């Protein structure tokens, strides 16, 4: 018999911790290889953690609701394998490097359970919240009295930042540290919300965790970036006729349905190469020019929420590769099987409001990007067709595109020229393109 240490995996390059939502197994339960053991949540996505080994769950080291650092041991599994380094699964190697000894695990446990991390009520306080409280001279008793909007009433950074102005009015000492904390993390405090009355027969629906994150992200984006939106109308006839002609053959040969989304993303990637200053982020007064072109595609979930999986290095993929990537990400998103890395690293986003029958939209920038493209429904319309023999009126497949961009760094000239270039590429699509 041997004992395997199940660790909290690193769920993406920028994710340092995760919250245990639910244990799917209890001590004494048998576990098959790759069978989910627990559900966790990060600020990016919810995931199930499978077991790298088969065995019996011997011990759970953390409770539901605990926030755990990556690479910390969270459970122990008894296996039938011999207790030798050679028999340990390859997946355990990073754990051995990151947490080589029991004292390291004990240190993590101590950090989570210290009095500074939990109040008398048992509520957990993150390091950022505790740092703000320390700099603002907020006692633990005062901290406990602040209402929290996080999971299970947890106090978030926005909660404490929203509390500080009220505290200042009451004569309590404050400082500018909260503003510094907000600036350093690229977030802003929530604005004061209007009072809402509830009438007889009204139904109160609690936002789920994802909807709360979307709401905060959207409010933050509008507060951070001065949004400007430009529009262009595109003649999609060549693309429509080509897709209609090849879609059955394409599906038969590739086993994939081809939609307009990968075709549009291909042209967007080409336009970004022409206008690399669209592919940037803003860090204070610094502009970060991205090397890779990673295009996010906003995807509606069955729950009604929205998620943005990312096609990495989209400019290096051909139309077949983009089609497979789009279909794979969309299917896994709707099945709640995305990994945290699937929704990280985006440098530009495309959202298809036309899938809902909408003509156009004014999308909100997906921070920390500086631009987002919305494409509307493709509709038949009478349009002027220019020919060497003169202008004609014909029925064409037309679509509106709208580009919202951050006016701090993207002026009308750049934003408008980039949008026009996308339209030019879409209209110039070769109807004789082979697959």
C-alpha positions as a Python dict, from the first residue, in 0.01 Angstrom:
ca = {
    (1, 'X'): (0, 0, 0),
    (2, 'X'): (117, 353, -72),
    (3, 'X'): (-17, 700, -8),
    (4, 'X'): (-57, 957, -285),
    (5, 'X'): (-76, 1330, -211),
    (6, 'X'): (-344, 1506, -413),
    (7, 'X'): (-237, 1867, -469),
    (8, 'X'): (-422, 2181, -569),
    (9, 'X'): (-320, 2210, -935),
    (10, 'X'): (-213, 2533, -1101),
    (11, 'X'): (-523, 2634, -1299),
    (12, 'X'): (-355, 2888, -1527),
    (13, 'X'): (-49, 3109, -1527),
    (14, 'X'): (-211, 3393, -1331),
    (15, 'X'): (-407, 3178, -1084),
    (16, 'X'): (-242, 3147, -743),
    (17, 'X'): (-529, 3009, -536),
    (18, 'X'): (-864, 2837, -565),
    (19, 'X'): (-1173, 2786, -349),
    (20, 'X'): (-1302, 2438, -273),
    (21, 'X'): (-1670, 2440, -370),
    (22, 'X'): (-1764, 2079, -303),
    (23, 'X'): (-1601, 1748, -216),
    (24, 'X'): (-1742, 1482, -450),
    (25, 'X'): (-1578, 1205, -248),
    (26, 'X'): (-1554, 1148, 127),
    (27, 'X'): (-1291, 960, 333),
    (28, 'X'): (-1332, 589, 275),
    (29, 'X'): (-1478, 627, -75),
    (30, 'X'): (-1319, 438, -362),
    (31, 'X'): (-1177, 649, -645),
    (32, 'X'): (-1119, 539, -1002),
    (33, 'X'): (-840, 676, -1218),
    (34, 'X'): (-938, 1023, -1353),
    (35, 'X'): (-1259, 1022, -1148),
    (36, 'X'): (-1348, 1372, -1016),
    (37, 'X'): (-1271, 1412, -645),
    (38, 'X'): (-1377, 1772, -583),
    (39, 'X'): (-1504, 2089, -747),
    (40, 'X'): (-1302, 2410, -720),
    (41, 'X'): (-1353, 2769, -830),
    (42, 'X'): (-1102, 3034, -931),
    (43, 'X'): (-1169, 3390, -1040),
    (44, 'X'): (-1162, 3253, -1396),
    (45, 'X'): (-1362, 2931, -1409),
    (46, 'X'): (-1510, 2643, -1209),
    (47, 'X'): (-1348, 2302, -1255),
    (48, 'X'): (-1358, 1944, -1138),
    (49, 'X'): (-1029, 1798, -1013),
    (50, 'X'): (-978, 1434, -1119),
    (51, 'X'): (-765, 1184, -934),
    (52, 'X'): (-437, 1091, -1109),
    (53, 'X'): (-451, 750, -936),
    (54, 'X'): (-701, 484, -838),
    (55, 'X'): (-745, 407, -470),
    (56, 'X'): (-934, 506, -158),
    (57, 'X'): (-968, 860, -27),
    (58, 'X'): (-788, 841, 307),
    (59, 'X'): (-799, 1200, 431),
    (60, 'X'): (-937, 1542, 339),
    (61, 'X'): (-714, 1828, 457),
    (62, 'X'): (-941, 2125, 379),
    (63, 'X'): (-1310, 2204, 409),
    (64, 'X'): (-1555, 2332, 151),
    (65, 'X'): (-1521, 2709, 123),
    (66, 'X'): (-1151, 2713, 211),
    (67, 'X'): (-920, 2914, -17),
    (68, 'X'): (-612, 2706, -98),
    (69, 'X'): (-282, 2805, -256),
    (70, 'X'): (-178, 2612, -566),
    (71, 'X'): (58, 2316, -508),
    (72, 'X'): (-72, 2267, -153),
    (73, 'X'): (-166, 1909, -58),
    (74, 'X'): (-545, 1897, -21),
    (75, 'X'): (-610, 1526, 28),
    (76, 'X'): (-441, 1187, 68),
    (77, 'X'): (-530, 880, -137),
    (78, 'X'): (-431, 525, -44),
    (79, 'X'): (-330, 321, -347),
    (80, 'X'): (-225, -37, -414),
    (81, 'X'): (100, 75, -578),
    (82, 'X'): (430, 6, -412),
    (83, 'X'): (571, 297, -217),
    (84, 'X'): (861, 375, -447),
    (85, 'X'): (951, 685, -649),
    (86, 'X'): (921, 486, -972),
    (87, 'X'): (558, 395, -899),
    (88, 'X'): (447, 748, -834),
    (89, 'X'): (246, 895, -1124),
    (90, 'X'): (420, 1155, -1339),
    (91, 'X'): (154, 1404, -1241),
    (92, 'X'): (288, 1404, -886),
    (93, 'X'): (630, 1536, -991),
    (94, 'X'): (531, 1905, -982),
    (95, 'X'): (379, 1849, -641),
    (96, 'X'): (704, 1703, -512),
    (97, 'X'): (893, 2004, -639),
    (98, 'X'): (648, 2262, -513),
    (99, 'X'): (569, 2096, -179),
    (100, 'X'): (855, 1858, -101),
    (101, 'X'): (794, 1807, 268),
    (102, 'X'): (528, 1800, 536),
    (103, 'X'): (641, 2129, 697),
    (104, 'X'): (558, 2312, 374),
    (105, 'X'): (204, 2177, 387),
    (106, 'X'): (174, 2264, 753),
    (107, 'X'): (279, 2618, 669),
    (108, 'X'): (-5, 2645, 420),
    (109, 'X'): (-255, 2511, 671),
    (110, 'X'): (-132, 2756, 931),
    (111, 'X'): (-170, 3047, 690),
    (112, 'X'): (-530, 2960, 613),
    (113, 'X'): (-631, 2907, 975),
    (114, 'X'): (-446, 3189, 1154),
    (115, 'X'): (-656, 3441, 1351),
    (116, 'X'): (-564, 3708, 1098),
    (117, 'X'): (-726, 3508, 818),
    (118, 'X'): (-1051, 3433, 1004),
    (119, 'X'): (-1262, 3652, 1228),
    (120, 'X'): (-1457, 3546, 1536),
    (121, 'X'): (-1747, 3454, 1308),
    (122, 'X'): (-1523, 3219, 1112),
    (123, 'X'): (-1541, 3435, 799),
    (124, 'X'): (-1227, 3418, 584),
    (125, 'X'): (-1040, 3740, 493),
    (126, 'X'): (-809, 3740, 192),
    (127, 'X'): (-455, 3884, 220),
    (128, 'X'): (-557, 4189, 15),
    (129, 'X'): (-855, 4264, 240),
    (130, 'X'): (-640, 4223, 550),
    (131, 'X'): (-372, 4454, 407),
    (132, 'X'): (-628, 4725, 331),
    (133, 'X'): (-776, 4686, 680),
    (134, 'X'): (-430, 4718, 835),
    (135, 'X'): (-339, 5030, 639),
    (136, 'X'): (-678, 5188, 715),
    (137, 'X'): (-656, 5096, 1086),
    (138, 'X'): (-973, 4888, 1066),
    (139, 'X'): (-998, 4655, 1362),
    (140, 'X'): (-1110, 4294, 1334),
    (141, 'X'): (-1433, 4384, 1517),
    (142, 'X'): (-1506, 4657, 1262),
    (143, 'X'): (-1414, 4424, 978),
    (144, 'X'): (-1660, 4165, 1105),
    (145, 'X'): (-1941, 4423, 1095),
    (146, 'X'): (-1900, 4499, 722),
    (147, 'X'): (-2147, 4314, 499),
    (148, 'X'): (-1979, 4090, 243),
    (149, 'X'): (-2099, 4016, -110),
    (150, 'X'): (-1871, 3720, -176),
    (151, 'X'): (-1946, 3351, -150),
    (152, 'X'): (-2104, 3267, 188),
    (153, 'X'): (-2089, 3634, 284),
    (154, 'X'): (-1714, 3663, 231),
    (155, 'X'): (-1578, 4019, 239),
    (156, 'X'): (-1433, 4117, -99),
    (157, 'X'): (-1191, 4396, -182),
    (158, 'X'): (-1474, 4594, -343),
    (159, 'X'): (-1681, 4560, -24),
    (160, 'X'): (-1412, 4715, 192),
    (161, 'X'): (-1334, 4986, -64),
    (162, 'X'): (-1703, 5077, -83),
    (163, 'X'): (-1714, 5091, 298),
    (164, 'X'): (-1424, 5337, 334),
    (165, 'X'): (-1608, 5651, 213),
    (166, 'X'): (-1892, 5584, 458),
    (167, 'X'): (-1637, 5532, 734),
    (168, 'X'): (-1471, 5862, 645),
    (169, 'X'): (-1803, 6046, 679),
    (170, 'X'): (-1841, 5904, 1027),
    (171, 'X'): (-1508, 6053, 1129),
    (172, 'X'): (-1299, 5736, 1124),
    (173, 'X'): (-939, 5762, 1000),
    (174, 'X'): (-874, 5676, 636),
    (175, 'X'): (-585, 5700, 396),
    (176, 'X'): (-518, 5672, 27),
    (177, 'X'): (-407, 5311, 56),
    (178, 'X'): (-738, 5177, -74),
    (179, 'X'): (-699, 5384, -387),
    (180, 'X'): (-347, 5248, -429),
    (181, 'X'): (-469, 4892, -382),
    (182, 'X'): (-740, 4950, -640),
    (183, 'X'): (-495, 5097, -889),
    (184, 'X'): (-239, 4821, -839),
    (185, 'X'): (-493, 4548, -908),
    (186, 'X'): (-649, 4734, -1202),
    (187, 'X'): (-994, 4735, -1042),
    (188, 'X'): (-1223, 5006, -915),
    (189, 'X'): (-1463, 5030, -625),
    (190, 'X'): (-1828, 4962, -698),
    (191, 'X'): (-2038, 5274, -754),
    (192, 'X'): (-2324, 5341, -517),
    (193, 'X'): (-2629, 5149, -634),
    (194, 'X'): (-2981, 5298, -632),
    (195, 'X'): (-3233, 5177, -378),
    (196, 'X'): (-3464, 4915, -526),
    (197, 'X'): (-3814, 4853, -397),
    (198, 'X'): (-3970, 4506, -408),
    (199, 'X'): (-4341, 4485, -480),
    (200, 'X'): (-4594, 4217, -399),
    (201, 'X'): (-4549, 3918, -626),
    (202, 'X'): (-4198, 4018, -734),
    (203, 'X'): (-3948, 3736, -742),
    (204, 'X'): (-3598, 3783, -600),
    (205, 'X'): (-3337, 3575, -784),
    (206, 'X'): (-2988, 3548, -637),
    (207, 'X'): (-2714, 3599, -896),
    (208, 'X'): (-2501, 3289, -942),
    (209, 'X'): (-2125, 3313, -899),
    (210, 'X'): (-2051, 3357, -1270),
    (211, 'X'): (-2312, 3631, -1313),
    (212, 'X'): (-2161, 3822, -1019),
    (213, 'X'): (-1817, 3803, -1181),
    (214, 'X'): (-1955, 3916, -1517),
    (215, 'X'): (-2133, 4210, -1353),
    (216, 'X'): (-1821, 4324, -1169),
    (217, 'X'): (-1606, 4285, -1480),
    (218, 'X'): (-1843, 4487, -1697),
    (219, 'X'): (-1875, 4772, -1444),
    (220, 'X'): (-1498, 4777, -1402),
    (221, 'X'): (-1440, 4789, -1779),
    (222, 'X'): (-1673, 5087, -1828),
    (223, 'X'): (-1507, 5269, -1539),
    (224, 'X'): (-1153, 5200, -1662),
    (225, 'X'): (-1187, 5256, -2038),
    (226, 'X'): (-1358, 5548, -2216),
    (227, 'X'): (-1553, 5351, -2475),
    (228, 'X'): (-1598, 5466, -2835),
    (229, 'X'): (-1781, 5255, -3094),
    (230, 'X'): (-1740, 5271, -3473),
    (231, 'X'): (-1959, 5094, -3731),
    (232, 'X'): (-1922, 4961, -4082),
    (233, 'X'): (-2153, 4769, -4318),
    (234, 'X'): (-2000, 4470, -4492),
    (235, 'X'): (-2103, 4286, -4808),
    (236, 'X'): (-2072, 3918, -4706),
    (237, 'X'): (-2210, 3776, -5031),
    (238, 'X'): (-1888, 3605, -5141),
    (239, 'X'): (-1850, 3435, -4805),
    (240, 'X'): (-2214, 3332, -4785),
    (241, 'X'): (-2217, 3181, -5134),
    (242, 'X'): (-1886, 2999, -5076),
    (243, 'X'): (-1994, 2852, -4742),
    (244, 'X'): (-2327, 2741, -4887),
    (245, 'X'): (-2144, 2562, -5168),
    (246, 'X'): (-1881, 2377, -4959),
    (247, 'X'): (-2040, 2321, -4617),
    (248, 'X'): (-2165, 1966, -4683),
    (249, 'X'): (-1836, 1856, -4838),
    (250, 'X'): (-1644, 2025, -4556),
    (251, 'X'): (-1845, 1846, -4285),
    (252, 'X'): (-1811, 1511, -4461),
    (253, 'X'): (-1436, 1546, -4502),
    (254, 'X'): (-1341, 1717, -4174),
    (255, 'X'): (-1617, 1594, -3945),
    (256, 'X'): (-1683, 1954, -3848),
    (257, 'X'): (-1953, 2206, -3934),
    (258, 'X'): (-1813, 2531, -4069),
    (259, 'X'): (-1978, 2851, -3947),
    (260, 'X'): (-1905, 3215, -4022),
    (261, 'X'): (-1722, 3259, -3690),
    (262, 'X'): (-1387, 3102, -3792),
    (263, 'X'): (-1406, 3280, -4128),
    (264, 'X'): (-1450, 3614, -3953),
    (265, 'X'): (-1177, 3537, -3698),
    (266, 'X'): (-935, 3459, -3982),
    (267, 'X'): (-990, 3806, -4130),
    (268, 'X'): (-970, 3974, -3790),
    (269, 'X'): (-632, 3810, -3727),
    (270, 'X'): (-508, 3938, -4064),
    (271, 'X'): (-624, 4290, -3981),
    (272, 'X'): (-454, 4278, -3639),
    (273, 'X'): (-126, 4195, -3812),
    (274, 'X'): (-177, 4510, -4020),
    (275, 'X'): (-264, 4720, -3713),
    (276, 'X'): (-61, 4577, -3421),
    (277, 'X'): (-145, 4872, -3195),
    (278, 'X'): (-493, 4724, -3158),
    (279, 'X'): (-330, 4418, -2999),
    (280, 'X'): (-223, 4594, -2680),
    (281, 'X'): (-302, 4641, -2311),
    (282, 'X'): (-261, 4943, -2083),
    (283, 'X'): (-68, 4926, -1756),
    (284, 'X'): (-84, 5267, -1594),
    (285, 'X'): (99, 5492, -1838),
    (286, 'X'): (268, 5200, -2014),
    (287, 'X'): (141, 5034, -2331),
    (288, 'X'): (205, 4659, -2356),
    (289, 'X'): (226, 4554, -2720),
    (290, 'X'): (133, 4187, -2739),
    (291, 'X'): (348, 3949, -2941),
    (292, 'X'): (81, 3682, -2985),
    (293, 'X'): (-259, 3729, -3145),
    (294, 'X'): (-497, 3542, -2914),
    (295, 'X'): (-859, 3597, -3013),
    (296, 'X'): (-1139, 3538, -2764),
    (297, 'X'): (-1486, 3437, -2884),
    (298, 'X'): (-1773, 3534, -2658),
    (299, 'X'): (-1989, 3225, -2606),
    (300, 'X'): (-2338, 3213, -2457),
    (301, 'X'): (-2392, 2929, -2208),
    (302, 'X'): (-2713, 2733, -2147),
    (303, 'X'): (-2739, 2909, -1811),
    (304, 'X'): (-2764, 3245, -1988),
    (305, 'X'): (-2419, 3350, -1871),
    (306, 'X'): (-2132, 3441, -2101),
    (307, 'X'): (-1777, 3309, -2121),
    (308, 'X'): (-1489, 3395, -2355),
    (309, 'X'): (-1265, 3102, -2453),
    (310, 'X'): (-950, 3203, -2638),
    (311, 'X'): (-798, 3079, -2964),
    (312, 'X'): (-424, 3108, -2905),
    (313, 'X'): (-206, 3228, -3194),
    (314, 'X'): (-508, 3259, -3420),
    (315, 'X'): (-302, 3418, -3697),
    (316, 'X'): (-99, 3097, -3739),
    (317, 'X'): (-402, 2876, -3806),
    (318, 'X'): (-568, 2815, -4141),
    (319, 'X'): (-945, 2806, -4186),
    (320, 'X'): (-967, 2436, -4104),
    (321, 'X'): (-763, 2480, -3788),
    (322, 'X'): (-972, 2779, -3681),
    (323, 'X'): (-1294, 2585, -3746),
    (324, 'X'): (-1180, 2296, -3529),
    (325, 'X'): (-1064, 2534, -3254),
    (326, 'X'): (-1391, 2733, -3258),
    (327, 'X'): (-1609, 2421, -3247),
    (328, 'X'): (-1401, 2255, -2976),
    (329, 'X'): (-1403, 2559, -2747),
    (330, 'X'): (-1772, 2630, -2803),
    (331, 'X'): (-1872, 2268, -2732),
    (332, 'X'): (-1658, 2244, -2418),
    (333, 'X'): (-1784, 2581, -2297),
    (334, 'X'): (-2147, 2470, -2322),
    (335, 'X'): (-2063, 2140, -2151),
    (336, 'X'): (-1879, 2325, -1868),
    (337, 'X'): (-1556, 2146, -1955),
    (338, 'X'): (-1327, 2443, -2022),
    (339, 'X'): (-995, 2457, -1841),
    (340, 'X'): (-873, 2786, -1688),
    (341, 'X'): (-604, 2818, -1953),
    (342, 'X'): (-875, 2809, -2222),
    (343, 'X'): (-1006, 3149, -2112),
    (344, 'X'): (-678, 3325, -2038),
    (345, 'X'): (-434, 3524, -2246),
    (346, 'X'): (-681, 3683, -2488),
    (347, 'X'): (-560, 3996, -2668),
    (348, 'X'): (-874, 4075, -2872),
    (349, 'X'): (-1236, 3956, -2858),
    (350, 'X'): (-1507, 3886, -3116),
    (351, 'X'): (-1873, 3859, -3015),
    (352, 'X'): (-2148, 3746, -3252),
    (353, 'X'): (-2467, 3933, -3165),
    (354, 'X'): (-2608, 3818, -3498),
    (355, 'X'): (-2657, 3470, -3351),
    (356, 'X'): (-2949, 3621, -3159),
    (357, 'X'): (-3091, 3792, -3469),
    (358, 'X'): (-2949, 4133, -3371),
    (359, 'X'): (-2843, 4376, -3642),
    (360, 'X'): (-2559, 4532, -3440),
    (361, 'X'): (-2437, 4591, -3087),
    (362, 'X'): (-2210, 4813, -2877),
    (363, 'X'): (-1997, 4559, -2688),
    (364, 'X'): (-1806, 4632, -2367),
    (365, 'X'): (-1430, 4583, -2384),
    (366, 'X'): (-1299, 4263, -2228),
    (367, 'X'): (-1029, 4400, -1998),
    (368, 'X'): (-733, 4423, -2012),
    (369, 'X'): (-779, 4434, -2389),
    (370, 'X'): (-844, 4763, -2568),
    (371, 'X'): (-1093, 4662, -2839),
    (372, 'X'): (-1378, 4421, -2911),
    (373, 'X'): (-1562, 4347, -3237),
    (374, 'X'): (-1933, 4270, -3258),
    (375, 'X'): (-2073, 4116, -3577),
    (376, 'X'): (-2445, 4132, -3651),
    (377, 'X'): (-2687, 3912, -3838),
    (378, 'X'): (-2630, 3859, -4210),
    (379, 'X'): (-2938, 3976, -4398),
    (380, 'X'): (-3036, 4006, -4762),
    (381, 'X'): (-3070, 4371, -4860),
    (382, 'X'): (-3089, 4576, -5179),
    (383, 'X'): (-2750, 4733, -5240),
    (384, 'X'): (-2567, 4931, -5504),
    (385, 'X'): (-2329, 4717, -5712),
    (386, 'X'): (-2059, 4902, -5901),
    (387, 'X'): (-1962, 4751, -6237),
    (388, 'X'): (-1755, 4878, -6533),
    (389, 'X'): (-2084, 4916, -6723),
    (390, 'X'): (-2241, 5126, -6447),
    (391, 'X'): (-2410, 5095, -6109),
    (392, 'X'): (-2680, 4837, -6047),
    (393, 'X'): (-2919, 4753, -5764),
    (394, 'X'): (-2892, 4393, -5649),
    (395, 'X'): (-2975, 4166, -5357),
    (396, 'X'): (-2667, 4122, -5138),
    (397, 'X'): (-2592, 3953, -4805),
    (398, 'X'): (-2506, 4244, -4575),
    (399, 'X'): (-2377, 4256, -4217),
    (400, 'X'): (-2294, 4533, -3971),
    (401, 'X'): (-1972, 4523, -3771),
    (402, 'X'): (-1916, 4744, -3467),
    (403, 'X'): (-1586, 4800, -3290),
    (404, 'X'): (-1571, 4932, -2934),
    (405, 'X'): (-1227, 5058, -2837),
    (406, 'X'): (-1044, 5223, -2549),
    (407, 'X'): (-1011, 5592, -2641),
    (408, 'X'): (-719, 5635, -2400),
    (409, 'X'): (-492, 5460, -2650),
    (410, 'X'): (-699, 5392, -2964),
    (411, 'X'): (-803, 5706, -3148),
    (412, 'X'): (-1073, 5725, -3415),
    (413, 'X'): (-819, 5704, -3694),
    (414, 'X'): (-672, 5376, -3572),
    (415, 'X'): (-1005, 5227, -3463),
    (416, 'X'): (-1186, 5326, -3782),
    (417, 'X'): (-903, 5216, -4011),
    (418, 'X'): (-875, 4880, -3838),
    (419, 'X'): (-1249, 4820, -3864),
    (420, 'X'): (-1248, 4918, -4231),
    (421, 'X'): (-960, 4676, -4294),
    (422, 'X'): (-1161, 4390, -4141),
    (423, 'X'): (-1451, 4480, -4372),
    (424, 'X'): (-1219, 4492, -4674),
    (425, 'X'): (-1083, 4146, -4599),
    (426, 'X'): (-1433, 4005, -4551),
    (427, 'X'): (-1559, 4155, -4878),
    (428, 'X'): (-1250, 4042, -5070),
    (429, 'X'): (-1298, 3677, -4971),
    (430, 'X'): (-1223, 3462, -5277),
    (431, 'X'): (-1534, 3258, -5368),
    (432, 'X'): (-1303, 3008, -5542),
    (433, 'X'): (-1112, 2930, -5223),
    (434, 'X'): (-1036, 2558, -5205),
    (435, 'X'): (-1049, 2347, -4892),
}
